[in-house]
Amino acid sequence: MMLKRKLTTLAMGLALTLTGLSMAPAQAQAPAQQKEEPERYGPFFYLPSEPNLLIYVGAVSANDLLHMKKALREHPTISTLILQNNGGGLVHIGLVVAEEVYERGLNTYIPKDSYCASACAFVFFAGRQRLAEGRLGVHQITAPEMTGEQAQFGVSDIVTTLPKYGVSADVLGIMFSTPSKEMYFFSPQEIIKYGINRTGNVKTAANEPQQGGQRPAPAPTPAAAPAPQAQGPADDTRLPPRKPAAPDAASAPSGPPPVANPYMTKDPAPAPLSDEQRAINAATLMIQAGSGTNDEAMNFTREFYADTVDYFKKSRPKSEILADKKAYFARWPVRRFVVDQNSLRAKCQDQMCMVKGLYDFKVSSPERGKTATGTSNFTYVLDLRNRYRIVMEDSEVVSR
């Protein structure tokens, strides 16, 4: 608890230093390190009085990896990266900074009253230990600096990299189903539910199997902000909303219990995920990515398939599959897909993985006045050697 307070105070003090504000009289007794001159490395700041900490402020920009490497080279005592009011930026830079954080075994921390969103979230998730006391936001990637194959490469990187960091399929599904022009900020309850924080020996949580083989109930429905596109019918009670309202800090729980001194040293790397779990995570977000807008869903779909696929028991080229998906999205422009985590099973051999499971769907066409809901099974075979691309797909509606 003392360390968490210290990190929060330090980050707030640095924010005041960076904006040129003076400390209020009530803070005259604040620690001396708030008044010292930080060493600056682009958007990174280092305080000699806090040799274990490096603060990452502002946005994710082109030279951030070089700046961070220089800071870490000159100050090898750094073990924790503080993410202070960082709204993201360049997707591919966020991914490479995240990989550097992961490879070095650094910890990540979002202070209270601060935020880390979009590309910054990749960096947070890469932390060996990670703690979000502030706001963590995710959405589908948008990369105006990349086009065509480069943008698709970014999508594929997320599919293969975030599961390696121990990010649950639920979190990936939310990320890939939130439109790029919106931002999904996790509530304190969701931080706990999805195992987003990872401190000490606590691993990131996937949903635990329910007793008796029962399927889990849908998540409680927070208030949804208006979306800038056509909405489905109002009886959408089976599925969680696309975007919650900003959490009420006064009424929300404070998060998981504090752990003693979680950031002073680097822990051993967590056990790597099995091929089966990686395949399950990838298949989940592939399905849930279809909940985006037509354009966004197609952007992801283009990356998901191999050049030739056993598609509903027929061998088809990728071009035909994309045309089929495009027609489906046009017919049902409002879509929600939610995977039943307890139904998922995977079996892998030589990095070829078969994934089976169930998902609930609700699709509608406001223009045609049509709606369809139900549950479908699915089977994918993913080639882990080819960036998790689908080489076989089949599915069938099992209830309406």
GIPE-V452275 format. One record per residue. N is the residue number from 1. RES is the residue in one letter. SS is DSSP state (H for helix, E for strand, - for the rest). Layout:
n:N res:RES ss:SS
n:N res:RES ss:SS
This chain:
n:1 res:M ss:-
n:2 res:M ss:H
n:3 res:L ss:H
n:4 res:K ss:H
n:5 res:R ss:H
n:6 res:K ss:H
n:7 res:L ss:H
n:8 res:T ss:H
n:9 res:T ss:H
n:10 res:L ss:H
n:11 res:A ss:H
n:12 res:M ss:H
n:13 res:G ss:H
n:14 res:L ss:H
n:15 res:A ss:H
n:16 res:L ss:H
n:17 res:T ss:H
n:18 res:L ss:H
n:19 res:T ss:-
n:20 res:G ss:-
n:21 res:L ss:-
n:22 res:S ss:-
n:23 res:M ss:-
n:24 res:A ss:-
n:25 res:P ss:H
n:26 res:A ss:H
n:27 res:Q ss:H
n:28 res:A ss:-
n:29 res:Q ss:-
n:30 res:A ss:-
n:31 res:P ss:-
n:32 res:A ss:H
n:33 res:Q ss:H
n:34 res:Q ss:H
n:35 res:K ss:-
n:36 res:E ss:-
n:37 res:E ss:-
n:38 res:P ss:-
n:39 res:E ss:E
n:40 res:R ss:E
n:41 res:Y ss:E
n:42 res:G ss:-
n:43 res:P ss:-
n:44 res:F ss:E
n:45 res:F ss:E
n:46 res:Y ss:E
n:47 res:L ss:-
n:48 res:P ss:-
n:49 res:S ss:-
n:50 res:E ss:-
n:51 res:P ss:-
n:52 res:N ss:-
n:53 res:L ss:E
n:54 res:L ss:E
n:55 res:I ss:E
n:56 res:Y ss:E
n:57 res:V ss:E
n:58 res:G ss:E
n:59 res:A ss:E
n:60 res:V ss:E
n:61 res:S ss:-
n:62 res:A ss:-
n:63 res:N ss:-
n:64 res:D ss:H
n:65 res:L ss:H
n:66 res:L ss:H
n:67 res:H ss:H
n:68 res:M ss:H
n:69 res:K ss:H
n:70 res:K ss:H
n:71 res:A ss:H
n:72 res:L ss:H
n:73 res:R ss:H
n:74 res:E ss:H
n:75 res:H ss:-
n:76 res:P ss:-
n:77 res:T ss:-
n:78 res:I ss:-
n:79 res:S ss:-
n:80 res:T ss:E
n:81 res:L ss:E
n:82 res:I ss:E
n:83 res:L ss:E
n:84 res:Q ss:E
n:85 res:N ss:E
n:86 res:N ss:E
n:87 res:G ss:E
n:88 res:G ss:E
n:89 res:G ss:E
n:90 res:L ss:-
n:91 res:V ss:H
n:92 res:H ss:H
n:93 res:I ss:H
n:94 res:G ss:H
n:95 res:L ss:H
n:96 res:V ss:H
n:97 res:V ss:H
n:98 res:A ss:H
n:99 res:E ss:H
n:100 res:E ss:H
n:101 res:V ss:H
n:102 res:Y ss:H
n:103 res:E ss:H
n:104 res:R ss:H
n:105 res:G ss:-
n:106 res:L ss:-
n:107 res:N ss:E
n:108 res:T ss:E
n:109 res:Y ss:E
n:110 res:I ss:E
n:111 res:P ss:-
n:112 res:K ss:-
n:113 res:D ss:-
n:114 res:S ss:-
n:115 res:Y ss:E
n:116 res:C ss:E
n:117 res:A ss:E
n:118 res:S ss:-
n:119 res:A ss:H
n:120 res:C ss:H
n:121 res:A ss:H
n:122 res:F ss:H
n:123 res:V ss:H
n:124 res:F ss:H
n:125 res:F ss:H
n:126 res:A ss:-
n:127 res:G ss:-
n:128 res:R ss:-
n:129 res:Q ss:-
n:130 res:R ss:E
n:131 res:L ss:E
n:132 res:A ss:E
n:133 res:E ss:-
n:134 res:G ss:-
n:135 res:R ss:E
n:136 res:L ss:E
n:137 res:G ss:E
n:138 res:V ss:E
n:139 res:H ss:-
n:140 res:Q ss:-
n:141 res:I ss:-
n:142 res:T ss:-
n:143 res:A ss:-
n:144 res:P ss:-
n:145 res:E ss:-
n:146 res:M ss:-
n:147 res:T ss:-
n:148 res:G ss:-
n:149 res:E ss:H
n:150 res:Q ss:H
n:151 res:A ss:H
n:152 res:Q ss:H
n:153 res:F ss:H
n:154 res:G ss:H
n:155 res:V ss:H
n:156 res:S ss:H
n:157 res:D ss:H
n:158 res:I ss:H
n:159 res:V ss:H
n:160 res:T ss:H
n:161 res:T ss:H
n:162 res:L ss:H
n:163 res:P ss:H
n:164 res:K ss:H
n:165 res:Y ss:H
n:166 res:G ss:-
n:167 res:V ss:-
n:168 res:S ss:-
n:169 res:A ss:H
n:170 res:D ss:H
n:171 res:V ss:H
n:172 res:L ss:H
n:173 res:G ss:H
n:174 res:I ss:H
n:175 res:M ss:H
n:176 res:F ss:H
n:177 res:S ss:H
n:178 res:T ss:-
n:179 res:P ss:-
n:180 res:S ss:-
n:181 res:K ss:-
n:182 res:E ss:-
n:183 res:M ss:-
n:184 res:Y ss:E
n:185 res:F ss:E
n:186 res:F ss:-
n:187 res:S ss:-
n:188 res:P ss:H
n:189 res:Q ss:H
n:190 res:E ss:H
n:191 res:I ss:H
n:192 res:I ss:H
n:193 res:K ss:H
n:194 res:Y ss:-
n:195 res:G ss:-
n:196 res:I ss:-
n:197 res:N ss:-
n:198 res:R ss:E
n:199 res:T ss:-
n:200 res:G ss:-
n:201 res:N ss:-
n:202 res:V ss:-
n:203 res:K ss:-
n:204 res:T ss:-
n:205 res:A ss:-
n:206 res:A ss:-
n:207 res:N ss:-
n:208 res:E ss:-
n:209 res:P ss:-
n:210 res:Q ss:-
n:211 res:Q ss:H
n:212 res:G ss:H
n:213 res:G ss:H
n:214 res:Q ss:-
n:215 res:R ss:-
n:216 res:P ss:-
n:217 res:A ss:-
n:218 res:P ss:-
n:219 res:A ss:-
n:220 res:P ss:-
n:221 res:T ss:-
n:222 res:P ss:-
n:223 res:A ss:-
n:224 res:A ss:E
n:225 res:A ss:-
n:226 res:P ss:-
n:227 res:A ss:-
n:228 res:P ss:-
n:229 res:Q ss:-
n:230 res:A ss:-
n:231 res:Q ss:-
n:232 res:G ss:-
n:233 res:P ss:-
n:234 res:A ss:-
n:235 res:D ss:-
n:236 res:D ss:-
n:237 res:T ss:-
n:238 res:R ss:-
n:239 res:L ss:-
n:240 res:P ss:-
n:241 res:P ss:-
n:242 res:R ss:-
n:243 res:K ss:-
n:244 res:P ss:E
n:245 res:A ss:-
n:246 res:A ss:-
n:247 res:P ss:-
n:248 res:D ss:-
n:249 res:A ss:-
n:250 res:A ss:-
n:251 res:S ss:-
n:252 res:A ss:-
n:253 res:P ss:-
n:254 res:S ss:-
n:255 res:G ss:-
n:256 res:P ss:-
n:257 res:P ss:-
n:258 res:P ss:-
n:259 res:V ss:-
n:260 res:A ss:-
n:261 res:N ss:-
n:262 res:P ss:-
n:263 res:Y ss:-
n:264 res:M ss:-
n:265 res:T ss:-
n:266 res:K ss:-
n:267 res:D ss:-
n:268 res:P ss:-
n:269 res:A ss:-
n:270 res:P ss:-
n:271 res:A ss:-
n:272 res:P ss:-
n:273 res:L ss:-
n:274 res:S ss:-
n:275 res:D ss:H
n:276 res:E ss:H
n:277 res:Q ss:H
n:278 res:R ss:H
n:279 res:A ss:H
n:280 res:I ss:H
n:281 res:N ss:H
n:282 res:A ss:H
n:283 res:A ss:H
n:284 res:T ss:H
n:285 res:L ss:H
n:286 res:M ss:H
n:287 res:I ss:H
n:288 res:Q ss:H
n:289 res:A ss:H
n:290 res:G ss:H
n:291 res:S ss:H
n:292 res:G ss:-
n:293 res:T ss:-
n:294 res:N ss:H
n:295 res:D ss:H
n:296 res:E ss:H
n:297 res:A ss:H
n:298 res:M ss:H
n:299 res:N ss:H
n:300 res:F ss:H
n:301 res:T ss:H
n:302 res:R ss:H
n:303 res:E ss:H
n:304 res:F ss:H
n:305 res:Y ss:E
n:306 res:A ss:E
n:307 res:D ss:E
n:308 res:T ss:E
n:309 res:V ss:E
n:310 res:D ss:E
n:311 res:Y ss:E
n:312 res:F ss:-
n:313 res:K ss:-
n:314 res:K ss:E
n:315 res:S ss:E
n:316 res:R ss:E
n:317 res:P ss:E
n:318 res:K ss:H
n:319 res:S ss:H
n:320 res:E ss:H
n:321 res:I ss:H
n:322 res:L ss:H
n:323 res:A ss:H
n:324 res:D ss:H
n:325 res:K ss:H
n:326 res:K ss:H
n:327 res:A ss:H
n:328 res:Y ss:H
n:329 res:F ss:H
n:330 res:A ss:H
n:331 res:R ss:H
n:332 res:W ss:-
n:333 res:P ss:-
n:334 res:V ss:E
n:335 res:R ss:E
n:336 res:R ss:E
n:337 res:F ss:E
n:338 res:V ss:E
n:339 res:V ss:E
n:340 res:D ss:-
n:341 res:Q ss:H
n:342 res:N ss:H
n:343 res:S ss:H
n:344 res:L ss:-
n:345 res:R ss:E
n:346 res:A ss:E
n:347 res:K ss:E
n:348 res:C ss:E
n:349 res:Q ss:E
n:350 res:D ss:-
n:351 res:Q ss:-
n:352 res:M ss:E
n:353 res:C ss:E
n:354 res:M ss:E
n:355 res:V ss:E
n:356 res:K ss:E
n:357 res:G ss:E
n:358 res:L ss:E
n:359 res:Y ss:E
n:360 res:D ss:E
n:361 res:F ss:E
n:362 res:K ss:E
n:363 res:V ss:E
n:364 res:S ss:E
n:365 res:S ss:E
n:366 res:P ss:-
n:367 res:E ss:-
n:368 res:R ss:-
n:369 res:G ss:-
n:370 res:K ss:E
n:371 res:T ss:E
n:372 res:A ss:E
n:373 res:T ss:E
n:374 res:G ss:E
n:375 res:T ss:E
n:376 res:S ss:E
n:377 res:N ss:E
n:378 res:F ss:E
n:379 res:T ss:E
n:380 res:Y ss:E
n:381 res:V ss:E
n:382 res:L ss:E
n:383 res:D ss:E
n:384 res:L ss:H
n:385 res:R ss:H
n:386 res:N ss:H
n:387 res:R ss:-
n:388 res:Y ss:-
n:389 res:R ss:E
n:390 res:I ss:E
n:391 res:V ss:E
n:392 res:M ss:E
n:393 res:E ss:E
n:394 res:D ss:E
n:395 res:S ss:E
n:396 res:E ss:E
n:397 res:V ss:E
n:398 res:V ss:E
n:399 res:S ss:E
n:400 res:R ss:-
